[in-house]
Amino acid sequence: MNELAQMKAMGLALPSPAYLFGALVFGLIGLWAFRHGRRTEQPRTLWLGVALMVYPYAVSGTALLYAIGAALCVGLYLVRN
């Protein structure tokens, strides 16, 4: 218990379940987009998939995670249609 308090004092905290769920969902969508883009030779779809898989590592806020993920998914939708 003391170690958890020390980690919080250093500014380190465990992510919320909502954050973990969002990172998992957007990562899976990104994996699908990456594989689809590589198979059909569509570079925009491929790179949007890479972005969806990688950006959760750079974002710490849950609301920002969902906002960026939704924007990338809209971009993926627009590229496909």
mmCIF file of the N, C-alpha and C atoms, coordinates in Angstrom:
data_MODEL
# 
_entry.id   MODEL 
# 
loop_
_atom_site.group_PDB 
_atom_site.id 
_atom_site.type_symbol 
_atom_site.label_atom_id 
_atom_site.label_alt_id 
_atom_site.label_comp_id 
_atom_site.label_asym_id 
_atom_site.label_entity_id 
_atom_site.label_seq_id 
_atom_site.pdbx_PDB_ins_code 
_atom_site.Cartn_x 
_atom_site.Cartn_y 
_atom_site.Cartn_z 
_atom_site.occupancy 
_atom_site.B_iso_or_equiv 
_atom_site.pdbx_formal_charge 
_atom_site.auth_seq_id 
_atom_site.auth_comp_id 
_atom_site.auth_asym_id 
_atom_site.auth_atom_id 
_atom_site.pdbx_PDB_model_num 
ATOM 1   N N  . MET A 1 1  ? 0.831   -1.196 0.000   1.00 0.00 ? 1  MET A N  1 
ATOM 2   C CA . MET A 1 1  ? 0.000   0.000  0.000   1.00 0.00 ? 1  MET A CA 1 
ATOM 3   C C  . MET A 1 1  ? 0.868   1.249  0.000   1.00 0.00 ? 1  MET A C  1 
ATOM 4   N N  . ASN A 1 2  ? 1.974   1.200  0.705   1.00 0.00 ? 2  ASN A N  1 
ATOM 5   C CA . ASN A 1 2  ? 2.864   2.345  0.767   1.00 0.00 ? 2  ASN A CA 1 
ATOM 6   C C  . ASN A 1 2  ? 3.482   2.620  -0.603  1.00 0.00 ? 2  ASN A C  1 
ATOM 7   N N  . GLU A 1 3  ? 3.751   1.571  -1.371  1.00 0.00 ? 3  GLU A N  1 
ATOM 8   C CA . GLU A 1 3  ? 4.335   1.746  -2.699  1.00 0.00 ? 3  GLU A CA 1 
ATOM 9   C C  . GLU A 1 3  ? 3.367   2.470  -3.642  1.00 0.00 ? 3  GLU A C  1 
ATOM 10  N N  . LEU A 1 4  ? 2.072   2.162  -3.517  1.00 0.00 ? 4  LEU A N  1 
ATOM 11  C CA . LEU A 1 4  ? 1.076   2.836  -4.342  1.00 0.00 ? 4  LEU A CA 1 
ATOM 12  C C  . LEU A 1 4  ? 1.012   4.318  -4.011  1.00 0.00 ? 4  LEU A C  1 
ATOM 13  N N  . ALA A 1 5  ? 1.095   4.662  -2.750  1.00 0.00 ? 5  ALA A N  1 
ATOM 14  C CA . ALA A 1 5  ? 1.097   6.072  -2.349  1.00 0.00 ? 5  ALA A CA 1 
ATOM 15  C C  . ALA A 1 5  ? 2.337   6.787  -2.867  1.00 0.00 ? 5  ALA A C  1 
ATOM 16  N N  . GLN A 1 6  ? 3.476   6.095  -2.857  1.00 0.00 ? 6  GLN A N  1 
ATOM 17  C CA . GLN A 1 6  ? 4.704   6.692  -3.375  1.00 0.00 ? 6  GLN A CA 1 
ATOM 18  C C  . GLN A 1 6  ? 4.597   6.929  -4.882  1.00 0.00 ? 6  GLN A C  1 
ATOM 19  N N  . MET A 1 7  ? 3.986   5.988  -5.594  1.00 0.00 ? 7  MET A N  1 
ATOM 20  C CA . MET A 1 7  ? 3.818   6.154  -7.034  1.00 0.00 ? 7  MET A CA 1 
ATOM 21  C C  . MET A 1 7  ? 2.904   7.334  -7.347  1.00 0.00 ? 7  MET A C  1 
ATOM 22  N N  . LYS A 1 8  ? 1.828   7.482  -6.576  1.00 0.00 ? 8  LYS A N  1 
ATOM 23  C CA . LYS A 1 8  ? 0.925   8.621  -6.785  1.00 0.00 ? 8  LYS A CA 1 
ATOM 24  C C  . LYS A 1 8  ? 1.625   9.929  -6.482  1.00 0.00 ? 8  LYS A C  1 
ATOM 25  N N  . ALA A 1 9  ? 2.497   9.945  -5.481  1.00 0.00 ? 9  ALA A N  1 
ATOM 26  C CA . ALA A 1 9  ? 3.243   11.151 -5.139  1.00 0.00 ? 9  ALA A CA 1 
ATOM 27  C C  . ALA A 1 9  ? 4.209   11.534 -6.265  1.00 0.00 ? 9  ALA A C  1 
ATOM 28  N N  . MET A 1 10 ? 4.706   10.553 -6.998  1.00 0.00 ? 10 MET A N  1 
ATOM 29  C CA . MET A 1 10 ? 5.614   10.826 -8.119  1.00 0.00 ? 10 MET A CA 1 
ATOM 30  C C  . MET A 1 10 ? 4.865   11.209 -9.379  1.00 0.00 ? 10 MET A C  1 
ATOM 31  N N  . GLY A 1 11 ? 3.528   11.146 -9.349  1.00 0.00 ? 11 GLY A N  1 
ATOM 32  C CA . GLY A 1 11 ? 2.741   11.519 -10.509 1.00 0.00 ? 11 GLY A CA 1 
ATOM 33  C C  . GLY A 1 11 ? 2.361   10.342 -11.385 1.00 0.00 ? 11 GLY A C  1 
ATOM 34  N N  . LEU A 1 12 ? 2.626   9.135  -10.931 1.00 0.00 ? 12 LEU A N  1 
ATOM 35  C CA . LEU A 1 12 ? 2.281   7.939  -11.690 1.00 0.00 ? 12 LEU A CA 1 
ATOM 36  C C  . LEU A 1 12 ? 0.973   7.374  -11.150 1.00 0.00 ? 12 LEU A C  1 
ATOM 37  N N  . ALA A 1 13 ? 0.067   7.054  -12.054 1.00 0.00 ? 13 ALA A N  1 
ATOM 38  C CA . ALA A 1 13 ? -1.220  6.496  -11.642 1.00 0.00 ? 13 ALA A CA 1 
ATOM 39  C C  . ALA A 1 13 ? -1.634  5.426  -12.635 1.00 0.00 ? 13 ALA A C  1 
ATOM 40  N N  . LEU A 1 14 ? -2.408  4.479  -12.163 1.00 0.00 ? 14 LEU A N  1 
ATOM 41  C CA . LEU A 1 14 ? -2.919  3.438  -13.041 1.00 0.00 ? 14 LEU A CA 1 
ATOM 42  C C  . LEU A 1 14 ? -4.029  4.005  -13.903 1.00 0.00 ? 14 LEU A C  1 
ATOM 43  N N  . PRO A 1 15 ? -4.132  3.573  -15.165 1.00 0.00 ? 15 PRO A N  1 
ATOM 44  C CA . PRO A 1 15 ? -5.210  4.073  -16.024 1.00 0.00 ? 15 PRO A CA 1 
ATOM 45  C C  . PRO A 1 15 ? -6.561  3.524  -15.582 1.00 0.00 ? 15 PRO A C  1 
ATOM 46  N N  . SER A 1 16 ? -7.598  4.271  -15.899 1.00 0.00 ? 16 SER A N  1 
ATOM 47  C CA . SER A 1 16 ? -8.949  3.857  -15.536 1.00 0.00 ? 16 SER A CA 1 
ATOM 48  C C  . SER A 1 16 ? -9.409  2.727  -16.457 1.00 0.00 ? 16 SER A C  1 
ATOM 49  N N  . PRO A 1 17 ? -10.423 1.980  -16.040 1.00 0.00 ? 17 PRO A N  1 
ATOM 50  C CA . PRO A 1 17 ? -10.952 0.928  -16.917 1.00 0.00 ? 17 PRO A CA 1 
ATOM 51  C C  . PRO A 1 17 ? -11.490 1.479  -18.241 1.00 0.00 ? 17 PRO A C  1 
ATOM 52  N N  . ALA A 1 18 ? -12.049 2.677  -18.227 1.00 0.00 ? 18 ALA A N  1 
ATOM 53  C CA . ALA A 1 18 ? -12.542 3.293  -19.466 1.00 0.00 ? 18 ALA A CA 1 
ATOM 54  C C  . ALA A 1 18 ? -11.390 3.564  -20.431 1.00 0.00 ? 18 ALA A C  1 
ATOM 55  N N  . TYR A 1 19 ? -10.256 3.987  -19.897 1.00 0.00 ? 19 TYR A N  1 
ATOM 56  C CA . TYR A 1 19 ? -9.085  4.228  -20.733 1.00 0.00 ? 19 TYR A CA 1 
ATOM 57  C C  . TYR A 1 19 ? -8.581  2.923  -21.341 1.00 0.00 ? 19 TYR A C  1 
ATOM 58  N N  . LEU A 1 20 ? -8.491  1.889  -20.518 1.00 0.00 ? 20 LEU A N  1 
ATOM 59  C CA . LEU A 1 20 ? -8.024  0.592  -21.009 1.00 0.00 ? 20 LEU A CA 1 
ATOM 60  C C  . LEU A 1 20 ? -8.958  0.029  -22.077 1.00 0.00 ? 20 LEU A C  1 
ATOM 61  N N  . PHE A 1 21 ? -10.256 0.163  -21.875 1.00 0.00 ? 21 PHE A N  1 
ATOM 62  C CA . PHE A 1 21 ? -11.228 -0.306 -22.849 1.00 0.00 ? 21 PHE A CA 1 
ATOM 63  C C  . PHE A 1 21 ? -11.086 0.452  -24.170 1.00 0.00 ? 21 PHE A C  1 
ATOM 64  N N  . GLY A 1 22 ? -10.968 1.783  -24.085 1.00 0.00 ? 22 GLY A N  1 
ATOM 65  C CA . GLY A 1 22 ? -10.808 2.594  -25.293 1.00 0.00 ? 22 GLY A CA 1 
ATOM 66  C C  . GLY A 1 22 ? -9.530  2.270  -26.036 1.00 0.00 ? 22 GLY A C  1 
ATOM 67  N N  . ALA A 1 23 ? -8.429  2.095  -25.309 1.00 0.00 ? 23 ALA A N  1 
ATOM 68  C CA . ALA A 1 23 ? -7.156  1.753  -25.950 1.00 0.00 ? 23 ALA A CA 1 
ATOM 69  C C  . ALA A 1 23 ? -7.260  0.401  -26.649 1.00 0.00 ? 23 ALA A C  1 
ATOM 70  N N  . LEU A 1 24 ? -7.941  -0.543 -26.035 1.00 0.00 ? 24 LEU A N  1 
ATOM 71  C CA . LEU A 1 24 ? -8.110  -1.864 -26.638 1.00 0.00 ? 24 LEU A CA 1 
ATOM 72  C C  . LEU A 1 24 ? -8.978  -1.794 -27.891 1.00 0.00 ? 24 LEU A C  1 
ATOM 73  N N  . VAL A 1 25 ? -10.101 -1.096 -27.802 1.00 0.00 ? 25 VAL A N  1 
ATOM 74  C CA . VAL A 1 25 ? -11.012 -1.002 -28.950 1.00 0.00 ? 25 VAL A CA 1 
ATOM 75  C C  . VAL A 1 25 ? -10.346 -0.286 -30.121 1.00 0.00 ? 25 VAL A C  1 
ATOM 76  N N  . PHE A 1 26 ? -9.738  0.856  -29.870 1.00 0.00 ? 26 PHE A N  1 
ATOM 77  C CA . PHE A 1 26 ? -9.104  1.597  -30.961 1.00 0.00 ? 26 PHE A CA 1 
ATOM 78  C C  . PHE A 1 26 ? -7.880  0.856  -31.497 1.00 0.00 ? 26 PHE A C  1 
ATOM 79  N N  . GLY A 1 27 ? -7.182  0.122  -30.652 1.00 0.00 ? 27 GLY A N  1 
ATOM 80  C CA . GLY A 1 27 ? -6.068  -0.693 -31.118 1.00 0.00 ? 27 GLY A CA 1 
ATOM 81  C C  . GLY A 1 27 ? -6.527  -1.806 -32.044 1.00 0.00 ? 27 GLY A C  1 
ATOM 82  N N  . LEU A 1 28 ? -7.650  -2.441 -31.709 1.00 0.00 ? 28 LEU A N  1 
ATOM 83  C CA . LEU A 1 28 ? -8.180  -3.497 -32.569 1.00 0.00 ? 28 LEU A CA 1 
ATOM 84  C C  . LEU A 1 28 ? -8.685  -2.943 -33.905 1.00 0.00 ? 28 LEU A C  1 
ATOM 85  N N  . ILE A 1 29 ? -9.332  -1.785 -33.863 1.00 0.00 ? 29 ILE A N  1 
ATOM 86  C CA . ILE A 1 29 ? -9.761  -1.141 -35.114 1.00 0.00 ? 29 ILE A CA 1 
ATOM 87  C C  . ILE A 1 29 ? -8.537  -0.780 -35.953 1.00 0.00 ? 29 ILE A C  1 
ATOM 88  N N  . GLY A 1 30 ? -7.492  -0.288 -35.297 1.00 0.00 ? 30 GLY A N  1 
ATOM 89  C CA . GLY A 1 30 ? -6.261  0.045  -36.006 1.00 0.00 ? 30 GLY A CA 1 
ATOM 90  C C  . GLY A 1 30 ? -5.593  -1.170 -36.619 1.00 0.00 ? 30 GLY A C  1 
ATOM 91  N N  . LEU A 1 31 ? -5.608  -2.290 -35.899 1.00 0.00 ? 31 LEU A N  1 
ATOM 92  C CA . LEU A 1 31 ? -5.040  -3.524 -36.440 1.00 0.00 ? 31 LEU A CA 1 
ATOM 93  C C  . LEU A 1 31 ? -5.803  -3.973 -37.675 1.00 0.00 ? 31 LEU A C  1 
ATOM 94  N N  . TRP A 1 32 ? -7.131  -3.908 -37.611 1.00 0.00 ? 32 TRP A N  1 
ATOM 95  C CA . TRP A 1 32 ? -7.939  -4.263 -38.773 1.00 0.00 ? 32 TRP A CA 1 
ATOM 96  C C  . TRP A 1 32 ? -7.635  -3.338 -39.959 1.00 0.00 ? 32 TRP A C  1 
ATOM 97  N N  . ALA A 1 33 ? -7.562  -2.021 -39.687 1.00 0.00 ? 33 ALA A N  1 
ATOM 98  C CA . ALA A 1 33 ? -7.301  -1.057 -40.762 1.00 0.00 ? 33 ALA A CA 1 
ATOM 99  C C  . ALA A 1 33 ? -5.911  -1.270 -41.355 1.00 0.00 ? 33 ALA A C  1 
ATOM 100 N N  . PHE A 1 34 ? -4.938  -1.544 -40.520 1.00 0.00 ? 34 PHE A N  1 
ATOM 101 C CA . PHE A 1 34 ? -3.580  -1.793 -41.004 1.00 0.00 ? 34 PHE A CA 1 
ATOM 102 C C  . PHE A 1 34 ? -3.546  -3.015 -41.913 1.00 0.00 ? 34 PHE A C  1 
ATOM 103 N N  . ARG A 1 35 ? -4.151  -4.100 -41.464 1.00 0.00 ? 35 ARG A N  1 
ATOM 104 C CA . ARG A 1 35 ? -4.151  -5.326 -42.274 1.00 0.00 ? 35 ARG A CA 1 
ATOM 105 C C  . ARG A 1 35 ? -4.933  -5.136 -43.570 1.00 0.00 ? 35 ARG A C  1 
ATOM 106 N N  . HIS A 1 36 ? -6.061  -4.436 -43.497 1.00 0.00 ? 36 HIS A N  1 
ATOM 107 C CA . HIS A 1 36 ? -6.859  -4.187 -44.699 1.00 0.00 ? 36 HIS A CA 1 
ATOM 108 C C  . HIS A 1 36 ? -6.100  -3.283 -45.676 1.00 0.00 ? 36 HIS A C  1 
ATOM 109 N N  . GLY A 1 37 ? -5.465  -2.245 -45.156 1.00 0.00 ? 37 GLY A N  1 
ATOM 110 C CA . GLY A 1 37 ? -4.702  -1.345 -46.018 1.00 0.00 ? 37 GLY A CA 1 
ATOM 111 C C  . GLY A 1 37 ? -3.520  -2.017 -46.675 1.00 0.00 ? 37 GLY A C  1 
ATOM 112 N N  . ARG A 1 38 ? -2.869  -2.922 -45.949 1.00 0.00 ? 38 ARG A N  1 
ATOM 113 C CA . ARG A 1 38 ? -1.742  -3.644 -46.521 1.00 0.00 ? 38 ARG A CA 1 
ATOM 114 C C  . ARG A 1 38 ? -2.216  -4.641 -47.579 1.00 0.00 ? 38 ARG A C  1 
ATOM 115 N N  . ARG A 1 39 ? -3.325  -5.323 -47.317 1.00 0.00 ? 39 ARG A N  1 
ATOM 116 C CA . ARG A 1 39 ? -3.842  -6.322 -48.243 1.00 0.00 ? 39 ARG A CA 1 
ATOM 117 C C  . ARG A 1 39 ? -4.336  -5.679 -49.538 1.00 0.00 ? 39 ARG A C  1 
ATOM 118 N N  . THR A 1 40 ? -5.014  -4.527 -49.430 1.00 0.00 ? 40 THR A N  1 
ATOM 119 C CA . THR A 1 40 ? -5.585  -3.875 -50.609 1.00 0.00 ? 40 THR A CA 1 
ATOM 120 C C  . THR A 1 40 ? -4.678  -2.792 -51.189 1.00 0.00 ? 40 THR A C  1 
ATOM 121 N N  . GLU A 1 41 ? -3.501  -2.634 -50.610 1.00 0.00 ? 41 GLU A N  1 
ATOM 122 C CA . GLU A 1 41 ? -2.510  -1.644 -51.061 1.00 0.00 ? 41 GLU A CA 1 
ATOM 123 C C  . GLU A 1 41 ? -3.068  -0.229 -51.049 1.00 0.00 ? 41 GLU A C  1 
ATOM 124 N N  . GLN A 1 42 ? -3.704  0.135  -49.938 1.00 0.00 ? 42 GLN A N  1 
ATOM 125 C CA . GLN A 1 42 ? -4.216  1.490  -49.724 1.00 0.00 ? 42 GLN A CA 1 
ATOM 126 C C  . GLN A 1 42 ? -3.376  2.136  -48.617 1.00 0.00 ? 42 GLN A C  1 
ATOM 127 N N  . PRO A 1 43 ? -2.427  3.005  -48.973 1.00 0.00 ? 43 PRO A N  1 
ATOM 128 C CA . PRO A 1 43 ? -1.525  3.552  -47.957 1.00 0.00 ? 43 PRO A CA 1 
ATOM 129 C C  . PRO A 1 43 ? -2.219  4.430  -46.904 1.00 0.00 ? 43 PRO A C  1 
ATOM 130 N N  . ARG A 1 44 ? -3.261  5.146  -47.271 1.00 0.00 ? 44 ARG A N  1 
ATOM 131 C CA . ARG A 1 44 ? -3.948  5.986  -46.273 1.00 0.00 ? 44 ARG A CA 1 
ATOM 132 C C  . ARG A 1 44 ? -4.595  5.138  -45.199 1.00 0.00 ? 44 ARG A C  1 
ATOM 133 N N  . THR A 1 45 ? -5.244  4.057  -45.604 1.00 0.00 ? 45 THR A N  1 
ATOM 134 C CA . THR A 1 45 ? -5.875  3.159  -44.642 1.00 0.00 ? 45 THR A CA 1 
ATOM 135 C C  . THR A 1 45 ? -4.810  2.516  -43.763 1.00 0.00 ? 45 THR A C  1 
ATOM 136 N N  . LEU A 1 46 ? -3.708  2.121  -44.367 1.00 0.00 ? 46 LEU A N  1 
ATOM 137 C CA . LEU A 1 46 ? -2.611  1.506  -43.619 1.00 0.00 ? 46 LEU A CA 1 
ATOM 138 C C  . LEU A 1 46 ? -2.081  2.451  -42.555 1.00 0.00 ? 46 LEU A C  1 
ATOM 139 N N  . TRP A 1 47 ? -1.816  3.698  -42.915 1.00 0.00 ? 47 TRP A N  1 
ATOM 140 C CA . TRP A 1 47 ? -1.229  4.642  -41.954 1.00 0.00 ? 47 TRP A CA 1 
ATOM 141 C C  . TRP A 1 47 ? -2.236  5.110  -40.909 1.00 0.00 ? 47 TRP A C  1 
ATOM 142 N N  . LEU A 1 48 ? -3.505  5.181  -41.270 1.00 0.00 ? 48 LEU A N  1 
ATOM 143 C CA . LEU A 1 48 ? -4.512  5.475  -40.246 1.00 0.00 ? 48 LEU A CA 1 
ATOM 144 C C  . LEU A 1 48 ? -4.593  4.326  -39.246 1.00 0.00 ? 48 LEU A C  1 
ATOM 145 N N  . GLY A 1 49 ? -4.441  3.108  -39.717 1.00 0.00 ? 49 GLY A N  1 
ATOM 146 C CA . GLY A 1 49 ? -4.404  1.961  -38.817 1.00 0.00 ? 49 GLY A CA 1 
ATOM 147 C C  . GLY A 1 49 ? -3.213  2.020  -37.876 1.00 0.00 ? 49 GLY A C  1 
ATOM 148 N N  . VAL A 1 50 ? -2.058  2.380  -38.395 1.00 0.00 ? 50 VAL A N  1 
ATOM 149 C CA . VAL A 1 50 ? -0.867  2.527  -37.547 1.00 0.00 ? 50 VAL A CA 1 
ATOM 150 C C  . VAL A 1 50 ? -1.106  3.611  -36.500 1.00 0.00 ? 50 VAL A C  1 
ATOM 151 N N  . ALA A 1 51 ? -1.683  4.728  -36.918 1.00 0.00 ? 51 ALA A N  1 
ATOM 152 C CA . ALA A 1 51 ? -1.957  5.821  -35.983 1.00 0.00 ? 51 ALA A CA 1 
ATOM 153 C C  . ALA A 1 51 ? -2.923  5.376  -34.885 1.00 0.00 ? 51 ALA A C  1 
ATOM 154 N N  . LEU A 1 52 ? -3.951  4.619  -35.256 1.00 0.00 ? 52 LEU A N  1 
ATOM 155 C CA . LEU A 1 52 ? -4.908  4.131  -34.258 1.00 0.00 ? 52 LEU A CA 1 
ATOM 156 C C  . LEU A 1 52 ? -4.259  3.168  -33.272 1.00 0.00 ? 52 LEU A C  1 
ATOM 157 N N  . MET A 1 53 ? -3.296  2.413  -33.709 1.00 0.00 ? 53 MET A N  1 
ATOM 158 C CA . MET A 1 53 ? -2.631  1.479  -32.800 1.00 0.00 ? 53 MET A CA 1 
ATOM 159 C C  . MET A 1 53 ? -1.619  2.165  -31.892 1.00 0.00 ? 53 MET A C  1 
ATOM 160 N N  . VAL A 1 54 ? -0.996  3.246  -32.352 1.00 0.00 ? 54 VAL A N  1 
ATOM 161 C CA . VAL A 1 54 ? 0.130   3.843  -31.623 1.00 0.00 ? 54 VAL A CA 1 
ATOM 162 C C  . VAL A 1 54 ? -0.268  5.003  -30.707 1.00 0.00 ? 54 VAL A C  1 
ATOM 163 N N  . TYR A 1 55 ? -1.272  5.792  -31.086 1.00 0.00 ? 55 TYR A N  1 
ATOM 164 C CA . TYR A 1 55 ? -1.537  7.020  -30.338 1.00 0.00 ? 55 TYR A CA 1 
ATOM 165 C C  . TYR A 1 55 ? -1.923  6.813  -28.871 1.00 0.00 ? 55 TYR A C  1 
ATOM 166 N N  . PRO A 1 56 ? -2.535  5.705  -28.452 1.00 0.00 ? 56 PRO A N  1 
ATOM 167 C CA . PRO A 1 56 ? -2.834  5.568  -27.014 1.00 0.00 ? 56 PRO A CA 1 
ATOM 168 C C  . PRO A 1 56 ? -1.592  5.607  -26.121 1.00 0.00 ? 56 PRO A C  1 
ATOM 169 N N  . TYR A 1 57 ? -0.431  5.300  -26.664 1.00 0.00 ? 57 TYR A N  1 
ATOM 170 C CA . TYR A 1 57 ? 0.799   5.359  -25.876 1.00 0.00 ? 57 TYR A CA 1 
ATOM 171 C C  . TYR A 1 57 ? 1.226   6.805  -25.600 1.00 0.00 ? 57 TYR A C  1 
ATOM 172 N N  . ALA A 1 58 ? 0.762   7.753  -26.398 1.00 0.00 ? 58 ALA A N  1 
ATOM 173 C CA . ALA A 1 58 ? 1.162   9.147  -26.248 1.00 0.00 ? 58 ALA A CA 1 
ATOM 174 C C  . ALA A 1 58 ? 0.121   9.998  -25.528 1.00 0.00 ? 58 ALA A C  1 
ATOM 175 N N  . VAL A 1 59 ? -1.079  9.473  -25.329 1.00 0.00 ? 59 VAL A N  1 
ATOM 176 C CA . VAL A 1 59 ? -2.173  10.233 -24.741 1.00 0.00 ? 59 VAL A CA 1 
ATOM 177 C C  . VAL A 1 59 ? -2.456  9.691  -23.339 1.00 0.00 ? 59 VAL A C  1 
ATOM 178 N N  . SER A 1 60 ? -2.593  10.590 -22.367 1.00 0.00 ? 60 SER A N  1 
ATOM 179 C CA . SER A 1 60 ? -2.820  10.123 -21.001 1.00 0.00 ? 60 SER A CA 1 
ATOM 180 C C  . SER A 1 60 ? -4.251  10.337 -20.517 1.00 0.00 ? 60 SER A C  1 
ATOM 181 N N  . GLY A 1 61 ? -4.985  11.239 -21.117 1.00 0.00 ? 61 GLY A N  1 
ATOM 182 C CA . GLY A 1 61 ? -6.350  11.516 -20.672 1.00 0.00 ? 61 GLY A CA 1 
ATOM 183 C C  . GLY A 1 61 ? -7.377  10.664 -21.391 1.00 0.00 ? 61 GLY A C  1 
ATOM 184 N N  . THR A 1 62 ? -8.383  10.211 -20.644 1.00 0.00 ? 62 THR A N  1 
ATOM 185 C CA . THR A 1 62 ? -9.403  9.346  -21.230 1.00 0.00 ? 62 THR A CA 1 
ATOM 186 C C  . THR A 1 62 ? -10.245 10.085 -22.263 1.00 0.00 ? 62 THR A C  1 
ATOM 187 N N  . ALA A 1 63 ? -10.646 11.309 -21.952 1.00 0.00 ? 63 ALA A N  1 
ATOM 188 C CA . ALA A 1 63 ? -11.468 12.080 -22.895 1.00 0.00 ? 63 ALA A CA 1 
ATOM 189 C C  . ALA A 1 63 ? -10.698 12.359 -24.183 1.00 0.00 ? 63 ALA A C  1 
ATOM 190 N N  . LEU A 1 64 ? -9.423  12.680 -24.039 1.00 0.00 ? 64 LEU A N  1 
ATOM 191 C CA . LEU A 1 64 ? -8.590  12.937 -25.220 1.00 0.00 ? 64 LEU A CA 1 
ATOM 192 C C  . LEU A 1 64 ? -8.387  11.655 -26.028 1.00 0.00 ? 64 LEU A C  1 
ATOM 193 N N  . LEU A 1 65 ? -8.257  10.533 -25.362 1.00 0.00 ? 65 LEU A N  1 
ATOM 194 C CA . LEU A 1 65 ? -8.136  9.244  -26.042 1.00 0.00 ? 65 LEU A CA 1 
ATOM 195 C C  . LEU A 1 65 ? -9.344  8.983  -26.928 1.00 0.00 ? 65 LEU A C  1 
ATOM 196 N N  . TYR A 1 66 ? -10.541 9.193  -26.375 1.00 0.00 ? 66 TYR A N  1 
ATOM 197 C CA . TYR A 1 66 ? -11.758 8.948  -27.147 1.00 0.00 ? 66 TYR A CA 1 
ATOM 198 C C  . TYR A 1 66 ? -11.937 9.993  -28.253 1.00 0.00 ? 66 TYR A C  1 
ATOM 199 N N  . ALA A 1 67 ? -11.563 11.236 -28.016 1.00 0.00 ? 67 ALA A N  1 
ATOM 200 C CA . ALA A 1 67 ? -11.708 12.275 -29.041 1.00 0.00 ? 67 ALA A CA 1 
ATOM 201 C C  . ALA A 1 67 ? -10.797 11.997 -30.241 1.00 0.00 ? 67 ALA A C  1 
ATOM 202 N N  . ILE A 1 68 ? -9.541  11.689 -29.970 1.00 0.00 ? 68 ILE A N  1 
ATOM 203 C CA . ILE A 1 68 ? -8.607  11.414 -31.060 1.00 0.00 ? 68 ILE A CA 1 
ATOM 204 C C  . ILE A 1 68 ? -8.991  10.120 -31.773 1.00 0.00 ? 68 ILE A C  1 
ATOM 205 N N  . GLY A 1 69 ? -9.382  9.110  -31.010 1.00 0.00 ? 69 GLY A N  1 
ATOM 206 C CA . GLY A 1 69 ? -9.792  7.846  -31.608 1.00 0.00 ? 69 GLY A CA 1 
ATOM 207 C C  . GLY A 1 69 ? -11.003 8.009  -32.505 1.00 0.00 ? 69 GLY A C  1 
ATOM 208 N N  . ALA A 1 70 ? -11.966 8.781  -32.066 1.00 0.00 ? 70 ALA A N  1 
ATOM 209 C CA . ALA A 1 70 ? -13.155 9.021  -32.887 1.00 0.00 ? 70 ALA A CA 1 
ATOM 210 C C  . ALA A 1 70 ? -12.786 9.785  -34.159 1.00 0.00 ? 70 ALA A C  1 
ATOM 211 N N  . ALA A 1 71 ? -11.904 10.778 -34.039 1.00 0.00 ? 71 ALA A N  1 
ATOM 212 C CA . ALA A 1 71 ? -11.482 11.544 -35.218 1.00 0.00 ? 71 ALA A CA 1 
ATOM 213 C C  . ALA A 1 71 ? -10.744 10.654 -36.221 1.00 0.00 ? 71 ALA A C  1 
ATOM 214 N N  . LEU A 1 72 ? -9.880  9.778  -35.720 1.00 0.00 ? 72 LEU A N  1 
ATOM 215 C CA . LEU A 1 72 ? -9.172  8.876  -36.628 1.00 0.00 ? 72 LEU A CA 1 
ATOM 216 C C  . LEU A 1 72 ? -10.120 7.871  -37.273 1.00 0.00 ? 72 LEU A C  1 
ATOM 217 N N  . CYS A 1 73 ? -11.119 7.421  -36.531 1.00 0.00 ? 73 CYS A N  1 
ATOM 218 C CA . CYS A 1 73 ? -12.100 6.495  -37.106 1.00 0.00 ? 73 CYS A CA 1 
ATOM 219 C C  . CYS A 1 73 ? -12.946 7.190  -38.164 1.00 0.00 ? 73 CYS A C  1 
ATOM 220 N N  . VAL A 1 74 ? -13.292 8.447  -37.945 1.00 0.00 ? 74 VAL A N  1 
ATOM 221 C CA . VAL A 1 74 ? -14.029 9.204  -38.966 1.00 0.00 ? 74 VAL A CA 1 
ATOM 222 C C  . VAL A 1 74 ? -13.156 9.362  -40.203 1.00 0.00 ? 74 VAL A C  1 
ATOM 223 N N  . GLY A 1 75 ? -11.871 9.645  -40.012 1.00 0.00 ? 75 GLY A N  1 
ATOM 224 C CA . GLY A 1 75 ? -10.962 9.728  -41.140 1.00 0.00 ? 75 GLY A CA 1 
ATOM 225 C C  . GLY A 1 75 ? -10.870 8.409  -41.886 1.00 0.00 ? 75 GLY A C  1 
ATOM 226 N N  . LEU A 1 76 ? -10.854 7.323  -41.154 1.00 0.00 ? 76 LEU A N  1 
ATOM 227 C CA . LEU A 1 76 ? -10.831 5.997  -41.770 1.00 0.00 ? 76 LEU A CA 1 
ATOM 228 C C  . LEU A 1 76 ? -12.112 5.751  -42.571 1.00 0.00 ? 76 LEU A C  1 
ATOM 229 N N  . TYR A 1 77 ? -13.230 6.169  -42.026 1.00 0.00 ? 77 TYR A N  1 
ATOM 230 C CA . TYR A 1 77 ? -14.512 6.016  -42.724 1.00 0.00 ? 77 TYR A CA 1 
ATOM 231 C C  . TYR A 1 77 ? -14.524 6.848  -44.010 1.00 0.00 ? 77 TYR A C  1 
ATOM 232 N N  . LEU A 1 78 ? -14.016 8.071  -43.938 1.00 0.00 ? 78 LEU A N  1 
ATOM 233 C CA . LEU A 1 78 ? -14.011 8.944  -45.117 1.00 0.00 ? 78 LEU A CA 1 
ATOM 234 C C  . LEU A 1 78 ? -13.064 8.435  -46.202 1.00 0.00 ? 78 LEU A C  1 
ATOM 235 N N  . VAL A 1 79 ? -11.958 7.829  -45.811 1.00 0.00 ? 79 VAL A N  1 
ATOM 236 C CA . VAL A 1 79 ? -11.010 7.295  -46.776 1.00 0.00 ? 79 VAL A CA 1 
ATOM 237 C C  . VAL A 1 79 ? -11.604 6.080  -47.478 1.00 0.00 ? 79 VAL A C  1 
ATOM 238 N N  . ARG A 1 80 ? -12.333 5.278  -46.744 1.00 0.00 ? 80 ARG A N  1 
ATOM 239 C CA . ARG A 1 80 ? -12.902 4.060  -47.328 1.00 0.00 ? 80 ARG A CA 1 
ATOM 240 C C  . ARG A 1 80 ? -14.059 4.368  -48.276 1.00 0.00 ? 80 ARG A C  1 
ATOM 241 N N  . ASN A 1 81 ? -14.760 5.462  -48.093 1.00 0.00 ? 81 ASN A N  1 
ATOM 242 C CA . ASN A 1 81 ? -15.924 5.772  -48.950 1.00 0.00 ? 81 ASN A CA 1 
ATOM 243 C C  . ASN A 1 81 ? -15.629 6.851  -49.935 1.00 0.00 ? 81 ASN A C  1 
# 
